[in-house]
Amino acid sequence: MSTIMPATMNVAQAPLPASYEAAKVALAQCNSVDECKDWHDKAVAMASYARQSDDETLYNLALRIKARAARRCGELLKQFQAPGQRSDLGGPYPLGSQRAAAESAGMSKDQEKQAVRLANVPAEEFEAAIESESPPTITALAQLGIVPHPRPQNFYAATHTIAAMQTFASFCAKYPAERVADGLSPEEAQEVVELINKLDAWLDILITHLPTQAAHV
């Protein structure tokens, strides 16, 4: 990597087309989160230099390299999300330890999330955006990779019910049933019996409609 974009490179005299094409190839083949993060950081420095020099061509080049480096980081990090996937991406991390790999490479949680979102952007859409005349920022690109999580039709009814059940469970833990029964008048006791019958019927229906795994826990 150092032959393409070393830490001490003179970005003002760098052979930009050659460097960019070489960077694309190197990043596509990159197999280490640490190395991708290094590419990203050098591109950030290049962008800062370009901004100070008012060099739009160099600035856009830096944006492209930075985005590609962050996306490649995300692609490698996503491999930790599936059971049994690799554990040597940038270091000896436990299986499934995406945060450990990102943290070891010096990535914050926000950078990790952003990288994964960039990796979620369809390849054609990413290429079209990044190779446009005015490439978007990483933040804008990452928005394209936010995977929607559609809520079930009765999502709100379910969440409100869970909240009510949690409140009732906490109440039951605080007030033993025998104490509650002892404090009821005959009229109140009859009302409680009716409520119990309604709740019992409702809970029977609920448990029979739960996913099979949950219903038999």
Stockholm file with secondary structure:
# STOCKHOLM 1.0

chainA/1-217         MSTIMPATMNVAQAPLPASYEAAKVALAQCNSVDECKDWHDKAVAMASYARQSDDETLYNLALRIKARAARRCGELLKQFQAPGQRSDLGGPYPLGSQRAAAESAGMSKDQEKQAVRLANVPAEEFEAAIESESPPTITALAQLGIVPHPRPQNFYAATHTIAAMQTFASFCAKYPAERVADGLSPEEAQEVVELINKLDAWLDILITHLPTQAAHV
#=GR chainA/1-217 SS CTTTSCTTCCTTTSCHHHHHHHHHHHHHHCCCHHHHHHHHHHHHHHHHHHHHHTCHHHHHHHHHHHHHHHHHHHHHHHGGGSTTCCSCSSSCCCTTCHHHHHHHTTCCHHHHHHHHHHHHSCHHHHHHHHTSSSCCCHHHHHHTTCCCCCCCTTHHHHHHHHHHHHHHHHHHHHSCHHHHHHTCCHHHHHHHHHHHHHHHHHHHHHHHHSCHHHHTC
#=GC SS_cons         CTTTSCTTCCTTTSCHHHHHHHHHHHHHHCCCHHHHHHHHHHHHHHHHHHHHHTCHHHHHHHHHHHHHHHHHHHHHHHGGGSTTCCSCSSSCCCTTCHHHHHHHTTCCHHHHHHHHHHHHSCHHHHHHHHTSSSCCCHHHHHHTTCCCCCCCTTHHHHHHHHHHHHHHHHHHHHSCHHHHHHTCCHHHHHHHHHHHHHHHHHHHHHHHHSCHHHHTC
//
